[in-house]
Amino acid sequence: MTAGDSLATGQRSMGDPTLTHPLWPPLTRGCPRTSTAELAYPVEVDYAYEHAGPALFATAEGAARSAGLDRWAPLLPPLGTPGLGEGHTPLVPLADGVYVKDESRNPTWSHKDRLNRCTVAAAAGVGAPGVVVASSGNHGASAAAYAARAGLRCVVLGPAGMPAALDAFLHAYGAVVLPVPQEARWPLMRQISDRLGLHPVSNLTVTHTGHPFGPEGYKTIAYEIFAEIGVPAAVFVPTGYGECLFGVWKGFAELRRLGLSGTVPRMFACEPAAGGPLAAAVRQGVPAARVSCGPTDAYSIACPVGGYRGVRAVRESGGGALLVTDRQLRESQQELARQGIWAELSSAASLAGLRSLPAGDAPEGPVVCVSTSSGFKDRATGTTASEVIEPTWEEAYRRLRAAGLEG
């Protein structure tokens, strides 16, 4: 499929759904009509849904695997740049009706590949020379890969003291890497965008709006889940700014709108207990909130500010916002590892959220936990190594017995 297959018609304000804007250019600073100095409302992409037939969801398995996100081109923004075979990640069953959607199987080992398949195409669509992103890891690596694939430059504003492995990862794609203190990332990104014309693929606003095309890529997670098991009772999502949470909810809402399903799953945001702006917004009954972030090893989703997208997904699906501790995250990370899934600590938030619910409150029926990234992305990865032993049977057997292996 080509960019011409897209049924996208424009951008709709989430602050006032009666307000629409042209599809181009992408409104990377939110809705200009409804946003204020204290609250920014995102826009979302609208489509000519009446022209999206059921055949879109009936493509043969092999074709779906090879096409990447182009498989779903009619219900995505125009994909005018080549992809990397992103998507079509496995849905791994655990036990008792719990499934894990393992997004570490994407080209750069995280769910961000679905987002950047759409945002980098947007950059090319407006004729930008490249993209700029503020990222602690996953988003930057993905943006760099997709920019390289599209022949565009990429500037990544990363964390000061970033791990050497992450630095090498970004440079491998030819990115310009600028490690700066966290509070400096976003002001500097605005300047780079305004002065050099690079297209911003992360947030520019006071509360999170992000890129309007990005969450559209996450809808394909819902499409793939639906193709395998139908509509689950609930979906649990590791949540920072709430873009993936919103995208998955929107995908299921579209399936209902197209008459392919009668319901949507309950959406559960799973945030670090050290912060949790989405949980605060839901608790306070406001569109978005700011919080103080305490220390947590779940750095990928430790956000002091939230946005309206995730709040809407939780409220309209009848779901909830869950806070999980680092101890709960590690327990769930270990549970996933015992099932053969090496997940980043932040990615284990979905399973930790599910496990935090009292038995009587857990949703009945199939439940999906989205695991967003590989354990390779944890900052602590690679800082320790197994102890070298003497190459004798006696020493090997001592270590084996200590691990519970005996003949």
Order of alpha helices (4+ residues) and beta strands (2+ residues): beta-beta-beta-alpha-beta-beta-alpha-beta-alpha-beta-alpha-beta-alpha-beta-alpha-beta-alpha-beta-alpha-alpha-beta-alpha-alpha-beta-alpha
